[in-house]
Amino acid sequence: MERHARRARPRLDRTALALAAVLAGALGLRLWGIGHGLPFSYNIDEEGHFVPVAIGFFGHGLNPRYFLNPPGYTELLHVIYAVWFGGREAVARAYVDDPSKVFLIARVTVALLGTISVWLTYLLGSRLFDRRAGLLAAALAAVAFLPVFYSHLALNDVPSMAPATLALVCAAAIVRGSGRGGGIWWLLLGGVAVGLAAGTKYTAGIVLLPLLTAIALRTREERAGAAHLLAAAALACLAAGVGFLVANPHALLSFSEFRTGVLRQRELAGGDELAKLGLTQDNGIVYYLWTFTWGIGWIPALLALVGAGRLLVRERAVALTLLPTIVVYLLYMGTQDRYFGRWALPLFPIVIVLAAYGALWLADEVGRRRARLALPATVALVVALLAQSAVHAVHNDRVLSRDDTRGLAHDWMVEQIPPGTKVMLEPIVPARWTEDPNRADPATPTGKRWQLWDTARADVDDFGRPVPGGRTRYVKVDKYERTLRPELIDRYEQQGFCWVVIGSHQRDRALVEPKVVPQAIAYYDELARRGREVARFSPYKAGATPPRFNFDWAFDYYPLAYERPGPEIVIYRLSGGGCS
């Protein structure tokens, strides 16, 4: 009797299943609360720099005419909008009639790219070390607070992480040895990825350094000689140039505009303008190091140091590939005059992989010394690695899923303040916030619901001195506090602007630097004294202590004190002069 061999059942790859679960969790964290604030976009960069420019491409071609940020993400949105809406008229109509859909598509695109970055982080850890390290790195990338938060906004920071992480994967493949035949493809792919990263966010181009380092180390390992090194490096740079021009073709086609935009960006970051009010940190390097303690967590940051130390001892080639990138980036960005947590995101894939490597090395050391403690030590380290970010990422998503204070204030004002009423509204909301959907209000000359005090014009300079000749000047949003002084309240009352709406995103900039803008402090004190508070909308839990203002924790929701998104908004009713 013939025996029939049993067909072997395909074995489930537990790592693949775990990775699928990690990616599903990563996507879930990035989609939860993704509709926050809509139909209004309260992030000034999201509102002004990416979505409207992508729509503008339908009318004037692919020249963004704005190069402070490269247009890679904007061009991707343009393609998606073209496919989704079918053309210029449809997308323009949607932007006017239903901006929620337009912004939601842009945000979901970012969330998907953020999830792809998590998968690429797995590949990076696996290439450099093993699948355990890759999986743990992916898990940390999935919950890391800063990437999760910025995956909820249509900005270019998270989109740039996908090609930047791909470039690191290519560098890892090269430094670990992919064979002479296959190495050229990693080199070319890595170069293109570098270009796409820089064409999406200029600073993400830092990943060219680890790619070139990996090429140099591989050339040395293979004893290929200086000519081979130069040729390989030149090829990688050429591929990077191609990738950059794919993402930003008008860097070449409109070079003069491109050069002007890049120089302007350097001026802004380098402090050629008056210092940004509310930016109280004195040392950018320290600020970025601090960012890692909450952007991924204290324990991951410390474990990244452990991983870096271990690499220096046992994995010199990998250490030389990764660690100088961190040092160079921190030295350059940390010596600028402006710094924000999201500007550290290009380093996150490296730091995350180092943290995973450090955690697993410690767990293995415990297991080697005490075999019975191997599993408990591994579990404890994994929990410690993920806990802080996981708690704050979930907290952030819960906050984002609730009504924004600016939306609550808007609804209250619609009910309580008649159309055409004169209102002094601080620059804390987008322009469309004061418009009624699909109609121009006949009660005001501009068609807006209320007559607004013009906060974009002032008759004083940034130091409170009168502008010569009684003229006025344009005032940027971040210079508004410098124009405030108590006598403005007299003008409000004289001209019938009896409702005054203030927000902590403006007020608290002055409160943290009272010596810089003493007149603004006096203005708020006088307003509280003379005005009657009629409504207050707080983002904080009852009894919670609000965090001190900075440009991260006032705009993201890492502190557990937050209950809902938005600034604290206070509405006053004046009663003197024409308001009596």
NORDA-V483422 format. One record per helix or strand. SS is the DSSP state (2 for helix, 1 for strand). FROM is the first residue (numbers start at 1). TO is the last residue. If there is no record, write none. Layout:
SS,FROM,TO / SS,FROM,TO
//
This chain:
2,14,31 / 2,44,60 / 2,72,85 / 2,88,97 / 2,99,128 / 2,131,143 / 2,145,150 / 2,156,176 / 2,180,198 / 2,202,221 / 2,226,247 / 2,250,253 / 2,255,270 / 2,284,314 / 2,316,334 / 2,341,369 / 2,371,400 / 2,405,416 / 1,422,425 / 2,431,434 / 1,451,452 / 1,457,458 / 1,460,460 / 1,466,466 / 2,468,470 / 1,473,474 / 2,477,483 / 2,487,495 / 1,499,503 / 2,504,511 / 2,518,530 / 1,532,537 / 1,540,540 / 1,562,562 / 1,569,573 / 2,577,579
//
